[in-house]
Amino acid sequence: PELASFSLSPSIYTSVPRVTSPDPPRLSMSPEQHNEFWRKVQFTVDKDVVRTDRSNNYFRGDNNPNVETMRCILLNYAVLNPEMGYCQGMSDLVAPLLSEVQDESDTFWCFVGLMQNTIFISSPRDEDMERQLMYLRELLRLMQPRFHQHLTQLGEDGLQLLFCHRWVLLCFKREFPDAEALRMWEACWAHYQTDYFHLFICVAIIVLYGEDVTEQQLATDQMLLHFSNLAMHMSGELVLRKARSLLYQFRLLPRIPCSLHDL
């Protein structure tokens, strides 16, 4: 069975009710702490938005009002959720939503829902990433044992899976053109048979494009360079098809390790 594929359009988002989950906890801050928080957030947001997706016609050019809209969305999110505030990379997640929906309010609530309700979004905190990477290592050991063996031979550096940190943190946004990345997001949001479909996408990329790593016994830094050079040169459609196939194979297994029970 294959996951349904949908075409994004603004009407999808305007028909979605506002997020009804509880508001994020408010932080108690002194006036000095509040000023410092706002100064740091605004400085980082201002620095990031002017560098995000400037090759996209929607954000191209000086004094582009859409860049200011993206800035407002990110600042408002930091106010809504001060515990998380703003992390570098959030602008990469807002940009494709804004260019597709083209409405500040709807894009803001889409982004809120994205951050609250989607497992494949991780903050850069160590515990979040390590949980994702642990599942991925176990999937590779089960479904791509030769690649996993190569990682094991590389030692701790190889098992850290540095080459796929960006995949998880930015949800493949910098690996594929926006249209293909958004299809992957939709496939993950569908939660078809698993809440961790993004990890099957990671495995699919390795299956399809990682043969040279094992054939040439690439070292950790060479492996990182190999996968970085593949950005924008991979077929999103092919990767999605392979990921669906891998998920189907996973579900047919008579037994799975206890470490993958949550998948």
Secondary structure, DSSP 4 states (H G I P E B T S, - for coil): ---------HHHHHTSPPP-SPPPPPPP--HHHHHHHHHHHHHHHHHHHTTSSTTSTTT-STT-HHHHHHHHHHHHHHHH-TTT---TTHHHHHHHHHHHH--HHHHHHHHHHHHHH-TT---S-HHHHHHHHHHHHHHHHHH-HHHHHHHHHH-HHHHTTGGGHHHHHTTTTTTS-HHHHHHHHHHHHTT-S-S-HHHHHHHHHHHHH-HHHHHTT--HHHHHHHHHHTTT-S-HHHHHHHHHHHHHHHHH-S---GGGTT-
